[in-house]
């Protein structure tokens, strides 16, 4: 039985496909983030970010909360954090319940959908 399962896996048939990271379109980014909270980890500990459908967002880490704005431009997530009015934009990928923000320099910030 194990041998036939291995053969099927090697042939790529008969077994369910594994989840695979894929780049999201602008519409998919908006759907994935709007009204949701993401939770991730950084060198400074656990963080959350709420994405209000109005375009407001709040990044929270420890006892610190930072309000900002978010929007989708083309096929990228963009945010601005006052007092800096400039937008920073990121590609977004999805792999199951994991959303990953990817900077222009290739930096990755994975997070899971908490609600």
RATA-V222128 format. One record per residue. SS is DSSP state (@ for helix, = for strand, . for the rest). NEAR is the number of other C-alpha atoms within 8 Angstrom. D_LAST is the distance of its C-alpha to the last C-alpha in whole Angstrom. Layout:
SS:NEAR:D_LAST / SS:NEAR:D_LAST
This chain:
.:4:40 / @:5:39 / @:6:41 / @:7:40 / @:8:36 / @:8:37 / @:8:40 / @:11:37 / @:10:34 / @:7:37 / @:6:38 / .:7:34 / .:7:34 / .:6:34 / .:7:30 / .:4:27 / .:4:26 / .:4:24 / .:6:20 / .:6:22 / .:8:20 / =:7:21 / =:8:21 / .:12:19 / .:9:21 / @:12:20 / @:8:19 / @:8:17 / @:14:15 / @:10:15 / @:7:13 / @:7:11 / @:9:10 / .:9:11 / .:8:8 / =:12:5 / =:12:5 / =:12:7 / =:12:9 / =:11:13 / =:10:16 / =:7:19 / .:4:23 / .:5:22 / =:8:19 / =:10:16 / =:12:14 / =:11:11 / =:11:11 / =:11:9 / =:14:11 / .:10:12 / .:7:14 / .:4:17 / .:9:17 / =:11:17 / =:12:14 / =:11:14 / =:12:15 / =:11:15 / =:10:17 / .:7:19 / .:5:20 / =:6:20 / =:8:18 / =:8:19 / =:10:19 / =:12:19 / =:10:19 / =:12:18 / =:9:19 / =:11:20 / =:8:24 / .:6:25 / .:11:23 / =:13:21 / =:14:19 / =:12:21 / =:11:20 / =:12:23 / .:11:23 / .:7:25 / .:4:28 / .:6:28 / .:7:28 / .:6:28 / .:7:25 / =:7:24 / =:10:23 / =:11:21 / =:13:21 / =:13:18 / =:12:18 / =:12:15 / =:10:16 / .:7:14 / .:7:11 / =:10:12 / =:12:13 / =:11:16 / =:11:18 / =:13:21 / .:10:24 / .:8:27 / .:5:29 / .:6:27 / .:7:25 / =:8:21 / =:8:18 / =:10:15 / =:11:12 / =:10:9 / =:11:6 / .:7:4 / .:5:0
